[in-house]
Amino acid sequence: MDQSHEEAIVNGVRLHYVEAGEGPLVVLLHGFPEHWYSWREQLPALVEAGYRVVAPDMRGYNRSEKPPGVSAYRIGQLVEDVRALIEGCGAEHAHLVGHDWGGMVAWEVAVRHPESVERLVVMNAPHPSAYRRELQDPDSDQRRRSSYVLFFQLPWLPELLFRAGGRRLLRRLFREGAENPEAFDDEAIRRYERACSRPGAMTAMLNYYRAAFRGTVRSAIPGCSAPTATASDGLIDRPTLLLWGMEDEALSPRLTEGLEEWVSEVEVERIDDASHWVQMDAPDRVNDALIGFLSRD
């Protein structure tokens, strides 16, 4: 498969992305702590199926620009990056696919800019309203599962821990967290370690969590408006597929339930024996579901 590494200025930020194929545009949004390489199993399958695929390093990650400050990573900024990237590719809209943080951004793009989204596919990333529901439910274990987010709010300490043991931490996160022992080989771990070790990268990546947490706090203060910092509650009317690895340790399977309240046309495919890293744990299953969904009239 021929692919090229490109750069573009979108929303005032320089983004690096990988592009391959010809046909309808598919934009792939990765999660934490990854980059475009998260989609190594999906890129060739989508190209073979007749799509033009663009997989960016999201702002703050790998070879993309890392603007300073927590506010640069508010959800509104991340959404505008994606909208502007689609526009910069010369397309009116795209099929939007997101995993983890990329999925969170994809949900929000579909709410704020439905005209930019043809079809939406989200992998192991909760709809914001479902996530709030579970955090507020005393019978849910999602607060326990999300406790790491509080640790990420600390200044400099998470970055210090990564500098002290980056490869070991990444190996544990990916290999011990995955269900498929072949999902993350040594080359993948090296790529992720290099990306996370770039100057300013780890702080930028953690700032996604810091901006989201501060936006949630601000939105709870009477009279305090934070439209660029908090996720929306709007209805999504784009055809949507949620793919979910059921062995996700960070996200409860209850997050896959009741989505019809916020998504008018949604399908959920639950994948057993797959972890949070669902597209690497079960690439064939994910690719079949993804391409089958995108190819519908």
C-alpha positions, 0 to 999 in steps of 0.5 A: 500500500502506497501512503504519504506523510503530509502536513497542513495548517488547520485551525491555526495548528500544524497537523501531520497526517498519513494519507492513502487511497482514492475514493470517498474520504475516511478520517481516522482519529486515534486516542491516548497515548497513540498516534496515526499508527493506531490504524495500521490494521485498518488503513490497508483494508480501507484503501483496498475497499476503495476509500481515501484515508486520512489518519492525522496525529491529533494536535499535541501528538507525535509529529503534529504541533503541540500548542502550549497551555491547557486551554489549547486542548478544549473539545471545541478546539479539537472539533474545529481541527477535524472540521478544518481538516476535512475542508482542507482535504477538499471534501464537504464531508467525510466518514468519521472514525474515532477510537478513545479520545478520537472517538470522543472528538468524533461524537462532538463533531457529529453534534456540532458539525453534522454537515461534515459527517457522512457516517460515524463510527466510534470504538470504545469511546463513550457518548458524553451523555452516557459517560455522565450518566454512569459517573452519576449512578451510584450503582455504576463502577465507572467512577472507579474505572475513571480514577486515573483521570484524577491522577492526570490532573496533577501538574508534572508528576504524570510526566515525570513518571513517564520519563522515568519508565516510558517503555515499561509503562507503555508495554504494560498499558498495551500488552497487558491491557490487550487480549491479543498477545500479538497486537503490540509487537516491539516495533509498535512499542518503539513507535509509541515510545518515540512519539510520547518522548518528543518535546512537549508531547506528554504534557500536550497529551495529558492536557486533553484530560486536564482541559476536559476536567476543568471544563466539566468543573466550569460547567457546574458553576452557575453562570459560568459558560464553557461552550468550547470546553465541555461536550454537548448534549445535542442529538446526533442524526448521522448513521452511527456504529459503536464498536466495543471491546467488552474487556475494556478495563477503563470503560464499563460495558454499560456505556453501550446501553441506552444510546438511542436517547442521544443518537437517532440511528445507532447500531452497537456491535459488542466484541467479546475477547477484545480490550480497549484496543479493539481495532488491534485485538480484533482487526478482522472483525473490526475491519469487516464491521467498519467497511460493511457499515461505511459501504451502505447506501 
